[in-house]
Amino acid sequence: MNNIREACFACTTPYQVMGAISIVTEGQIDADIYIFGMFEGYREIADRLREEEIFTNIYAVDASLFKAPGRKGALLQMVKCKETVSTFLPAEVGYKTIYSSSRAHIKNLLLHELIKRNKDLKIVVYDDGLGMYAKDSHVLNTTRARRSAERLFGWDLYIPARISFMVNIPTLFEKPNELQQCDVQQMPCLQWNDENRKLLMRVFGAAEEDLIQEKVVVFDSLRGFDHVRDEKMIQLDKCFSMANHYFGSEHTIMKPHPRSKKTTTASINVYQKTGVPMEVLYAGMDHLDERILITYASSAVYTPKMYFNAEPWVINLFRIVDNQDGQESEWEITYQKFKKIYNRPEKVIAPRTIEEYEACLKELMN
C-alpha cells in the first residue's frame, strides 16, 4: 500500500483528545485523529479542531453502531471488520503508528484493519489517566468474552513487538505482565501557558465564565462505568450530599463523567459542560492548592499535581463505597502510589468510614 501516513490517534473521551493535542503539539507529529462519538459534543470538538489546524485530517465517527452491540453483534462486526471499518476509515489509507488509550471494541476493529494494511504498524498506548496506573484495571485489560473472541478470530493485536507506552509519570507505571519487555517513554506535556490554555478552551468550547469557582469539586467518575451496583451509587451520592451540606451549594459542584448516562440523586449543583476536560478548567483556577477534590477514584483529582505541580486536598471514597478496610485492591494500591508524589502527602486522604469522612469535611471547613 502506497498511502501509508505517519500517525493517527483513536479517541473515545475528551481527555484522550487533550492528550493527543499535547503529543502532536509538543512532539511536532503529523497525525490524523479519529474522534469516536462516545461523549457529548464530539462533533463540535472535531469542527473546532479543524479551525485550529493541529491535525492533518480529522474524522468525527458516529459510534452509536459500535457501542455495546451485544456478543452476537460484536462477533458479526468482527466477521465483517473491513466492511464495518469502511464506514469511517478512508480506503487505501494506512499508518505507521497509531496512538490509542484503551481496548474499546471500535478501536480493536480499527487496529485489525490497519494491521492488515501495514503489518509493521506500531501501537503507542498513551496516558489515559488513573487506569494506566491501576495494574488490575489497566487500559489494555479486557473481558474474558472479548479475549476469547479475539483468540477465535486469530486477532493478535497487542503483541509486545508492536506496543510501547507513553505515560505522564513513568516511575508510577507498571507494565502488564505479558508486556514487560515493551518500552515506556515520558509523554510530552503541553506547556500550560496562557496561549495554550486559550487554545484548549476554544477546542472544548469553554468560555471564561465556564470556569469553576467553587472551592469543592466532586467527581462522579463511578457513573461512567457499566454494571455498577445501585447500592454503590447510593453510598456515593450520600457522600456527595454531605459535602454539599457542610460547604454549602454556593461552594460545591459536581463534575459528571463525560460518558455518564445516569443522573445523581445527591443534593448538589451539577456542572453542565461535560465535554470540557477538567484540566482545561484547572488551568484557569485561582488558589488551586486550596481546592478540595472528592472522588470515588478519578484521574482528575491527581492531574493538578501532574500538570501544574499544585497540591489540592484530595478525598478518595473507594474504601467507603466498596466497603473496604485497607485491602490490597487496585484503587488502594493506586492511591498509595499517588500519595507519594505529593510534597504534603497528608493532603491525599482515603477515609475508611462515613464517620471518618464526615470528620474530614468538618476539619477542612476550618
Summary of the structure (lengths in Angstrom):
residues: 366
radius of gyration: 20.5
end to end distance: 65.6
largest distance: 65.6
contacts: 1132
relative contact order: 0.11
helix: 44%
strand: 16%
